[in-house]
Amino acid sequence: MLDMMGHAGMAATAVRHLRAAGAPTAVEPLPRPALRAVREDERAPVDPAEFRRVLGHFASGVTLVTAAGEAGPAGFACQSFASLSLDPPLVAFMVARTSTTWPRIAAAGTFCVNVLGAEQGALCRAFAVSGADKFAGVEWTPAPVTGAPRVGGVPAWIDCTISAVHTGGDHLIVVGRVEALGAAEEGGGGPLLFYRGRFGGFSGG
């Protein structure tokens, strides 16, 4: 990066000098760096099973990302969620390109992030199943701005409109602008956590 910045600076200086001298300002562009992709006959740089094992040591919270649509409510369990920006207020989540729920959320253009509590592991598992009626027996109300399902009993919720979608390998990175949000009163049962393939809770000293 430093070398590239150095070349760019020298090129800009050369252009200014040529312009001052009245000479043509055509400058040969720098060569583009080669982009390397793993071929089918080539070993991947990281074993997928080892990747999951090592990254599993990073504990995360668990959410349900939901949306309202013409075909009814849609949602999926998501642990790859994070706050992104304070000004403007942005959050982000990652979803697999193969997700059958994502197209319904994308079509809605809005979503609600429901942060799950420690006692809501069964609810998370229900939303992790593909093809099932995930909202069967689930109490929810429309989020105040987008109308996306706000699941009952969650410790916190964030109501969003989709701001941008970026590619990230076999996943998509979805950025949402926060339109409204809220949280339960302090003193709840704590968050639902996911760590090394298992759900758990939090106990602080």
Secondary structure as UniProt FT lines:
FT   HELIX           2..21
FT   TURN            40..41
FT   HELIX           48..55
FT   TURN            56..57
FT   STRAND          60..61
FT   STRAND          63..67
FT   TURN            70..71
FT   STRAND          74..78
FT   STRAND          81..85
FT   TURN            86..89
FT   STRAND          90..96
FT   TURN            97..98
FT   HELIX           102..108
FT   STRAND          110..115
FT   TURN            118..119
FT   HELIX           121..127
FT   TURN            134..137
FT   STRAND          140..142
FT   TURN            144..146
FT   STRAND          149..151
FT   TURN            152..153
FT   STRAND          156..168
FT   TURN            169..170
FT   STRAND          171..183
FT   STRAND          193..195
FT   TURN            196..197
FT   STRAND          198..200
//
